[in-house]
C-alpha cells in the first residue's frame, strides 16, 4: 500500500516538476498521469502490484472532489456572474467526452 502511494506521488511530483521547469500549459498531475501510463505500459508487472490499492482508492474517489467543490463555492459570485459560458463549456465538453469515449470503445472492440 505504501509503495503504491509512493509510486503515485513520485509520478505526480515528476509531472509537477516538469510542468514547472518547462513552463508547460498542461497541469502537472496530467503530465504525471501520462508518465505513469507510459511506465505501466513499459513494465506490465507493475499493474498487478498497483491494482489492489488503486482499486480501493478509486472506491473513495468521490471524497477527492470535496476540495474541488469547496473551491468552487469560494468563487460562487464569479460562477453566478459567468454561468452561461460555464454551462456552455460543461455541455460541450460533456458531449465531446461522450463522442470520444464512444469512438475509443468502438475502436477497442475491433
DSSP file (Angstrom, degrees, kcal/mol; ACC not computed):
  #  RESIDUE AA STRUCTURE BP1 BP2  ACC     N-H-->O    O-->H-N    N-H-->O    O-->H-N    TCO  KAPPA ALPHA  PHI   PSI    X-CA   Y-CA   Z-CA
    1    1 A X     >        0   0    0      0, 0.0     4,-2.3     0, 0.0     5,-0.2   0.000 360.0 360.0 360.0 -47.1    0.0    0.0    0.0
    2    2 A X  H  >  +     0   0    0      1,-0.2     4,-2.6     2,-0.2     5,-0.2   0.892 360.0  53.5 -65.0 -38.1    2.7    2.4    0.9
    3    3 A X  H  > S+     0   0    0      2,-0.2     4,-2.5     1,-0.2    -1,-0.2   0.889 108.3  50.1 -63.5 -38.2    4.7    1.5   -2.2
    4    4 A X  H  > S+     0   0    0      2,-0.2     4,-2.6     1,-0.2    -2,-0.2   0.939 112.2  45.9 -66.5 -45.9    1.6    2.3   -4.4
    5    5 A X  H  X S+     0   0    0     -4,-2.3     4,-2.7     1,-0.2    -2,-0.2   0.903 112.9  51.3 -62.8 -39.2    1.1    5.7   -2.8
    6    6 A X  H  X S+     0   0    0     -4,-2.6     4,-2.5    -5,-0.2    -1,-0.2   0.916 109.8  49.9 -63.5 -41.7    4.8    6.4   -3.1
    7    7 A X  H  X S+     0   0    0     -4,-2.5     4,-2.2     2,-0.2    -2,-0.2   0.933 112.1  47.2 -61.7 -45.8    4.6    5.4   -6.8
    8    8 A X  H  X S+     0   0    0     -4,-2.6     4,-2.2     1,-0.2    -2,-0.2   0.913 113.8  47.7 -62.8 -42.2    1.6    7.7   -7.4
    9    9 A X  H  X S+     0   0    0     -4,-2.7     4,-2.7     2,-0.2    -1,-0.2   0.871 108.7  54.4 -68.0 -36.4    3.2   10.6   -5.5
   10   10 A X  H  X S+     0   0    0     -4,-2.5     4,-2.6     2,-0.2    -1,-0.2   0.933 111.1  45.0 -62.1 -44.9    6.5   10.2   -7.4
   11   11 A X  H  X S+     0   0    0     -4,-2.2     4,-2.3     2,-0.2    -2,-0.2   0.878 113.5  49.5 -70.2 -35.5    4.8   10.4  -10.8
   12   12 A X  H  X S+     0   0    0     -4,-2.2     4,-2.8    -5,-0.2    -1,-0.2   0.917 111.9  48.9 -66.8 -40.1    2.7   13.4   -9.7
   13   13 A X  H  X S+     0   0    0     -4,-2.7     4,-2.9     2,-0.2    -2,-0.2   0.904 110.2  51.1 -64.9 -40.8    5.8   15.1   -8.4
   14   14 A X  H  X S+     0   0    0     -4,-2.6     4,-2.7     2,-0.2     5,-0.2   0.924 111.7  48.1 -60.0 -43.4    7.6   14.4  -11.7
   15   15 A X  H  X S+     0   0    0     -4,-2.3     4,-2.6     2,-0.2    -2,-0.2   0.926 112.8  47.0 -63.2 -45.0    4.7   15.8  -13.6
   16   16 A X  H  X S+     0   0    0     -4,-2.8     4,-2.4     1,-0.2     5,-0.2   0.916 113.0  50.5 -62.5 -42.0    4.5   18.9  -11.4
   17   17 A X  H  X S+     0   0    0     -4,-2.9     4,-3.1     2,-0.2     5,-0.2   0.917 112.3  45.6 -63.0 -44.0    8.3   19.3  -11.7
   18   18 A X  H  X S+     0   0    0     -4,-2.7     4,-2.5     2,-0.2     6,-0.3   0.913 112.7  50.5 -65.6 -42.0    8.2   19.1  -15.5
   19   19 A X  H  <>S+     0   0    0     -4,-2.6     5,-1.5    -5,-0.2     4,-0.5   0.900 117.1  40.9 -63.0 -39.3    5.3   21.4  -15.8
   20   20 A X  H  <5S+     0   0    0     -4,-2.4     3,-0.5    -5,-0.2    -2,-0.2   0.935 117.1  46.6 -74.2 -46.0    7.0   24.0  -13.6
   21   21 A X  H  <5S+     0   0    0     -4,-3.1    -2,-0.2     1,-0.2    -3,-0.2   0.874 122.7  34.3 -66.5 -37.8   10.5   23.6  -15.1
   22   22 A X  T  <5S-     0   0    0     -4,-2.5    -1,-0.2    -5,-0.2    -2,-0.2   0.415 103.4-127.0 -98.2   1.9    9.4   23.7  -18.7
   23   23 A X  T   5 -     0   0    0     -4,-0.5    -3,-0.2    -3,-0.5     2,-0.2   0.908  43.5-179.9  53.3  46.1    6.5   26.2  -18.0
   24   24 A X      < -     0   0    0     -5,-1.5    -1,-0.2    -6,-0.3     4,-0.1  -0.489  35.0-136.4 -78.1 146.9    4.1   23.9  -19.7
   25   25 A X  S    S+     0   0    0     -2,-0.2     2,-0.4     2,-0.1    -1,-0.1   0.508  81.2  92.7 -79.6  -2.3    0.5   24.9  -20.0
   26   26 A X  S    S-     0   0    0      1,-0.1    -2,-0.1    -7,-0.1     5,-0.1  -0.748  88.4-105.9 -92.7 136.4   -0.6   21.4  -19.0
   27   27 A X    >>  -     0   0    0     -2,-0.4     4,-1.7     1,-0.1     3,-0.6  -0.284  25.6-121.6 -61.0 145.6   -1.2   20.7  -15.3
   28   28 A X  H 3> S+     0   0    0      1,-0.2     4,-2.8     2,-0.2     5,-0.2   0.870 109.5  56.4 -56.8 -43.3    1.4   18.7  -13.5
   29   29 A X  H 3> S+     0   0    0      1,-0.2     4,-2.1     2,-0.2    -1,-0.2   0.842 105.9  52.5 -61.0 -30.9   -0.9   15.9  -12.4
   30   30 A X  H <> S+     0   0    0     -3,-0.6     4,-2.1     2,-0.2    -1,-0.2   0.921 110.6  46.7 -68.8 -42.8   -1.9   15.3  -16.1
   31   31 A X  H  X S+     0   0    0     -4,-1.7     4,-2.5     1,-0.2    -2,-0.2   0.914 112.1  51.7 -63.3 -41.8    1.7   15.0  -17.1
   32   32 A X  H  X S+     0   0    0     -4,-2.8     4,-2.6     1,-0.2    -2,-0.2   0.881 107.8  52.0 -61.6 -38.1    2.3   12.7  -14.2
   33   33 A X  H  X S+     0   0    0     -4,-2.1     4,-2.4     2,-0.2    -1,-0.2   0.901 109.6  48.8 -65.4 -40.3   -0.6   10.6  -15.3
   34   34 A X  H  X S+     0   0    0     -4,-2.1     4,-2.5     2,-0.2    -2,-0.2   0.917 112.1  49.0 -64.9 -42.6    0.8   10.3  -18.8
   35   35 A X  H  X S+     0   0    0     -4,-2.5     4,-2.4     1,-0.2    -2,-0.2   0.911 111.4  49.5 -62.6 -41.8    4.2    9.3  -17.3
   36   36 A X  H  X S+     0   0    0     -4,-2.6     4,-2.7     2,-0.2    -2,-0.2   0.901 109.5  52.2 -63.5 -40.1    2.6    6.7  -15.1
   37   37 A X  H  X S+     0   0    0     -4,-2.4     4,-2.0     2,-0.2    -2,-0.2   0.924 110.6  47.3 -61.2 -44.7    0.7    5.3  -18.1
   38   38 A X  H  X S+     0   0    0     -4,-2.5     4,-2.2     2,-0.2    -1,-0.2   0.904 111.6  51.5 -63.2 -40.5    3.9    5.0  -20.1
   39   39 A X  H  X S+     0   0    0     -4,-2.4     4,-2.5     1,-0.2    -2,-0.2   0.920 110.0  48.9 -61.4 -44.1    5.6    3.4  -17.1
   40   40 A X  H  < S+     0   0    0     -4,-2.7     7,-0.3     1,-0.2    -1,-0.2   0.839 110.8  50.6 -67.6 -32.3    2.7    0.9  -16.8
   41   41 A X  H  < S+     0   0    0     -4,-2.0     3,-0.3    -5,-0.2    -1,-0.2   0.882 113.6  45.7 -68.8 -37.4    3.0    0.1  -20.5
   42   42 A X  H  < S+     0   0    0     -4,-2.2     2,-0.6     1,-0.3    -2,-0.2   0.863 120.2  38.2 -74.6 -36.0    6.7   -0.5  -20.2
   43   43 A X    >X  -     0   0    0     -4,-2.5     3,-1.4    -5,-0.2     4,-0.5  -0.822  65.4-178.6-120.2  91.7    6.5   -2.6  -17.1
   44   44 A X  H >> S+     0   0    0     -2,-0.6     3,-0.9    -3,-0.3     4,-0.7   0.807  79.9  62.0 -61.0 -32.1    3.5   -4.9  -17.3
   45   45 A X  H 3> S+     0   0    0      1,-0.2     4,-1.1     2,-0.2    -1,-0.3   0.736  90.1  69.3 -67.9 -21.8    4.1   -6.4  -13.9
   46   46 A X  H <> S+     0   0    0     -3,-1.4     4,-2.3     1,-0.2    -1,-0.2   0.814  89.5  62.9 -67.2 -29.3    3.7   -3.0  -12.2
   47   47 A X  H <X S+     0   0    0     -3,-0.9     4,-2.5    -4,-0.5    -1,-0.2   0.927 101.3  50.8 -61.8 -43.6    0.0   -3.1  -13.0
   48   48 A X  H  X S+     0   0    0     -4,-0.7     4,-0.6     1,-0.2    -1,-0.2   0.834 112.1  47.5 -64.8 -31.4   -0.5   -6.2  -10.8
   49   49 A X  H  < S+     0   0    0     -4,-1.1     4,-0.4     1,-0.2    -1,-0.2   0.869 118.5  39.1 -76.0 -36.5    1.3   -4.5   -7.9
   50   50 A X  H  X S+     0   0    0     -4,-2.3     4,-2.4     1,-0.1     5,-0.3   0.763  98.6  78.6 -84.3 -25.6   -0.6   -1.2   -8.1
   51   51 A X  H  X S+     0   0    0     -4,-2.5     4,-2.6    -5,-0.2     5,-0.3   0.877  87.4  52.1 -59.0 -47.8   -4.0   -2.5   -8.9
   52   52 A X  H  X S+     0   0    0     -4,-0.6     4,-1.5     1,-0.2    -1,-0.2   0.932 117.0  38.1 -58.9 -45.7   -5.3   -3.7   -5.5
   53   53 A X  H  > S+     0   0    0     -4,-0.4     4,-2.3     1,-0.2    -1,-0.2   0.915 116.8  50.4 -71.6 -41.9   -4.5   -0.4   -3.7
   54   54 A X  H  X S+     0   0    0     -4,-2.4     4,-2.3     1,-0.2    -1,-0.2   0.855 107.7  53.9 -67.8 -32.3   -5.6    1.8   -6.6
   55   55 A X  H  X S+     0   0    0     -4,-2.6     4,-1.2    -5,-0.3    -1,-0.2   0.902 110.4  46.8 -67.0 -38.9   -8.9    0.0   -6.9
   56   56 A X  H  X S+     0   0    0     -4,-1.5     4,-0.7    -5,-0.3     3,-0.2   0.892 111.3  52.8 -64.8 -38.3   -9.6    0.6   -3.2
   57   57 A X  H >< S+     0   0    0     -4,-2.3     3,-0.9     1,-0.2    -2,-0.2   0.887 105.5  53.9 -62.9 -40.2   -8.5    4.2   -3.8
   58   58 A X  H >< S+     0   0    0     -4,-2.3     3,-1.6     1,-0.2     4,-0.2   0.785  96.4  66.7 -67.6 -26.9  -11.0    4.5   -6.7
   59   59 A X  H 3< S+     0   0    0     -4,-1.2     3,-0.3     1,-0.3    -1,-0.2   0.809 108.2  39.7 -62.7 -27.1  -13.9    3.3   -4.5
   60   60 A X  T X< S+     0   0    0     -3,-0.9     3,-1.3    -4,-0.7     4,-0.5   0.022  79.0 120.5-109.3  25.5  -13.4    6.5   -2.4
   61   61 A X  G X   +     0   0    0     -3,-1.6     3,-1.5     1,-0.3     4,-0.5   0.818  63.1  68.2 -60.9 -32.2  -12.8    8.8   -5.4
   62   62 A X  G >  S+     0   0    0     -3,-0.3     3,-1.2     1,-0.3     4,-0.4   0.812  90.4  63.4 -61.4 -27.6  -15.8   11.0   -4.6
   63   63 A X  G X  S+     0   0    0     -3,-1.3     3,-1.1     1,-0.3     4,-0.5   0.805  93.7  62.7 -65.1 -27.0  -14.0   12.2   -1.5
   64   64 A X  G <> S+     0   0    0     -3,-1.5     4,-0.5    -4,-0.5    -1,-0.3   0.692  96.2  59.2 -72.2 -16.2  -11.4   13.7   -3.7
   65   65 A X  H <> S+     0   0    0     -3,-1.2     4,-2.5    -4,-0.5    -1,-0.2   0.583  83.4  82.4 -87.8  -9.1  -14.0   16.0   -5.3
   66   66 A X  H <> S+     0   0    0     -3,-1.1     4,-2.5    -4,-0.4     5,-0.2   0.945  91.7  47.1 -61.1 -49.3  -14.9   17.6   -1.9
   67   67 A X  H  > S+     0   0    0     -4,-0.5     4,-2.4     1,-0.2    -1,-0.2   0.905 112.6  50.6 -60.2 -37.9  -11.9   20.1   -2.0
   68   68 A X  H  X S+     0   0    0     -4,-0.5     4,-1.9     2,-0.2    -1,-0.2   0.910 110.6  49.5 -64.9 -40.1  -12.8   21.0   -5.6
   69   69 A X  H  X S+     0   0    0     -4,-2.5     4,-1.9     2,-0.2    -2,-0.2   0.898 111.0  48.9 -64.2 -40.8  -16.4   21.6   -4.6
   70   70 A X  H  X S+     0   0    0     -4,-2.5     4,-1.6     1,-0.2    -1,-0.2   0.899 108.6  54.5 -64.8 -39.5  -15.4   23.8   -1.8
   71   71 A X  H  X S+     0   0    0     -4,-2.4     4,-1.0    -5,-0.2    -2,-0.2   0.871 106.7  50.8 -62.0 -36.9  -13.1   25.7   -4.1
   72   72 A X  H >< S+     0   0    0     -4,-1.9     3,-0.6     1,-0.2     7,-0.2   0.902 107.2  53.6 -66.7 -39.8  -16.0   26.3   -6.5
   73   73 A X  H >< S+     0   0    0     -4,-1.9     3,-1.4     1,-0.2    -1,-0.2   0.809 100.6  60.8 -66.4 -28.1  -18.1   27.7   -3.6
   74   74 A X  H 3< S+     0   0    0     -4,-1.6     3,-0.3     1,-0.3    -1,-0.2   0.863 110.8  41.1 -63.6 -34.1  -15.3   30.1   -2.7
   75   75 A X  T <X S+     0   0    0     -4,-1.0     4,-2.3    -3,-0.6    -1,-0.3  -0.091  78.6 129.7-103.1  33.5  -15.8   31.6   -6.1
   76   76 A X  H <>  +     0   0    0     -3,-1.4     4,-2.5     1,-0.2    -1,-0.2   0.864  69.7  52.4 -57.0 -41.2  -19.6   31.4   -6.0
   77   77 A X  H  > S+     0   0    0     -3,-0.3     4,-2.0     1,-0.2    -1,-0.2   0.901 110.5  47.8 -65.0 -39.6  -20.1   35.0   -7.1
   78   78 A X  H  > S+     0   0    0      2,-0.2     4,-1.9     1,-0.2    -1,-0.2   0.899 111.2  50.9 -67.9 -39.6  -17.9   34.6  -10.1
   79   79 A X  H  < S+     0   0    0     -4,-2.3    -2,-0.2    -7,-0.2    -1,-0.2   0.911 110.9  49.3 -63.0 -41.4  -19.7   31.4  -11.1
   80   80 A X  H >< S+     0   0    0     -4,-2.5     3,-0.8     1,-0.2    -1,-0.2   0.877 112.4  47.9 -65.5 -36.3  -23.0   33.2  -10.8
   81   81 A X  H 3< S+     0   0    0     -4,-2.0    -1,-0.2     1,-0.2    -2,-0.2   0.817 121.8  34.2 -74.2 -29.6  -21.8   36.1  -12.9
   82   82 A X  T 3X S+     0   0    0     -4,-1.9     4,-1.6     1,-0.2    -1,-0.2  -0.161  77.0 128.3-117.4  38.6  -20.4   33.8  -15.6
   83   83 A X  H <>  +     0   0    0     -3,-0.8     4,-3.0     1,-0.2     5,-0.2   0.848  66.7  57.8 -67.2 -34.9  -22.9   31.0  -15.5
   84   84 A X  H  > S+     0   0    0      2,-0.2     4,-2.7    -3,-0.2     5,-0.2   0.953 109.2  41.6 -66.7 -50.3  -23.7   31.0  -19.3
   85   85 A X  H  > S+     0   0    0      1,-0.2     4,-2.5     2,-0.2    -1,-0.2   0.890 117.1  50.6 -62.8 -34.9  -20.1   30.4  -20.5
   86   86 A X  H  X S+     0   0    0     -4,-1.6     4,-2.4     2,-0.2    -2,-0.2   0.938 111.9  46.1 -66.2 -45.5  -19.5   27.8  -17.8
   87   87 A X  H  X S+     0   0    0     -4,-3.0     4,-2.5     2,-0.2    -2,-0.2   0.910 113.5  49.5 -63.3 -41.7  -22.8   26.0  -18.6
   88   88 A X  H  X S+     0   0    0     -4,-2.7     4,-2.8    -5,-0.2     5,-0.3   0.918 111.1  49.5 -63.2 -42.5  -21.9   26.0  -22.3
   89   89 A X  H  X S+     0   0    0     -4,-2.5     4,-2.6    -5,-0.2     5,-0.2   0.898 111.5  49.7 -63.6 -39.4  -18.4   24.7  -21.6
   90   90 A X  H  X S+     0   0    0     -4,-2.4     4,-2.1     2,-0.2    -2,-0.2   0.926 113.4  45.2 -64.9 -44.2  -19.9   21.9  -19.5
   91   91 A X  H  X S+     0   0    0     -4,-2.5     4,-2.4     2,-0.2    -2,-0.2   0.939 116.8  44.3 -65.7 -47.1  -22.4   20.9  -22.1
   92   92 A X  H  X S+     0   0    0     -4,-2.8     4,-2.8     1,-0.2     5,-0.2   0.927 114.9  48.0 -65.2 -44.6  -19.9   21.0  -25.0
   93   93 A X  H  X S+     0   0    0     -4,-2.6     4,-2.4    -5,-0.3    -1,-0.2   0.871 111.9  50.6 -66.9 -34.3  -17.2   19.2  -23.0
   94   94 A X  H  X S+     0   0    0     -4,-2.1     4,-2.4    -5,-0.2    -1,-0.2   0.929 112.0  47.1 -65.7 -44.3  -19.6   16.5  -21.9
   95   95 A X  H  X S+     0   0    0     -4,-2.4     4,-2.3     2,-0.2    -2,-0.2   0.924 113.5  47.8 -63.1 -44.0  -20.8   15.9  -25.5
   96   96 A X  H  X S+     0   0    0     -4,-2.8     4,-2.8     1,-0.2     5,-0.2   0.911 111.4  51.3 -63.0 -41.5  -17.2   15.8  -26.8
   97   97 A X  H  X S+     0   0    0     -4,-2.4     4,-2.6    -5,-0.2    -2,-0.2   0.910 110.3  48.8 -62.4 -42.0  -16.3   13.4  -24.0
   98   98 A X  H  X S+     0   0    0     -4,-2.4     4,-2.3     2,-0.2    -1,-0.2   0.918 113.3  46.5 -64.0 -43.4  -19.2   11.1  -24.8
   99   99 A X  H  X S+     0   0    0     -4,-2.3     4,-2.4     2,-0.2    -2,-0.2   0.937 114.5  46.4 -65.8 -46.3  -18.4   11.1  -28.5
  100  100 A X  H  X S+     0   0    0     -4,-2.8     4,-2.6     1,-0.2    -2,-0.2   0.914 112.9  50.4 -63.2 -42.3  -14.6   10.4  -27.9
  101  101 A X  H  X S+     0   0    0     -4,-2.6     4,-2.6    -5,-0.2     5,-0.2   0.909 109.9  50.6 -62.0 -42.0  -15.4    7.7  -25.4
  102  102 A X  H  X S+     0   0    0     -4,-2.3     4,-2.4     1,-0.2    -2,-0.2   0.918 112.2  46.4 -62.2 -43.8  -17.8    6.0  -27.9
  103  103 A X  H  X S+     0   0    0     -4,-2.4     4,-2.5     2,-0.2    -2,-0.2   0.898 112.6  49.9 -66.8 -39.1  -15.2    6.1  -30.6
  104  104 A X  H  X S+     0   0    0     -4,-2.6     4,-2.5     2,-0.2    -2,-0.2   0.926 112.4  47.1 -65.5 -43.5  -12.5    4.8  -28.4
  105  105 A X  H  X S+     0   0    0     -4,-2.6     4,-1.8     2,-0.2    -2,-0.2   0.907 112.3  49.9 -63.4 -41.3  -14.7    1.9  -27.2
  106  106 A X  H  X S+     0   0    0     -4,-2.4     4,-0.5    -5,-0.2    -1,-0.2   0.908 112.5  47.9 -62.6 -41.1  -15.7    1.1  -30.7
  107  107 A X  H >< S+     0   0    0     -4,-2.5     3,-0.8     1,-0.2    -2,-0.2   0.883 111.2  50.6 -66.5 -38.6  -12.0    1.1  -31.7
  108  108 A X  H 3< S+     0   0    0     -4,-2.5    -1,-0.2     1,-0.2    -2,-0.2   0.799 104.8  57.1 -71.2 -28.0  -11.1   -1.1  -28.8
  109  109 A X  H 3<        0   0    0     -4,-1.8    -1,-0.2     1,-0.2    -2,-0.2   0.607 360.0 360.0 -78.9 -10.5  -13.8   -3.7  -29.6
  110  110 A X    <<        0   0    0     -3,-0.8    -1,-0.2    -4,-0.5    -2,-0.1   0.506 360.0 360.0 -70.8 360.0  -12.4   -4.2  -33.1
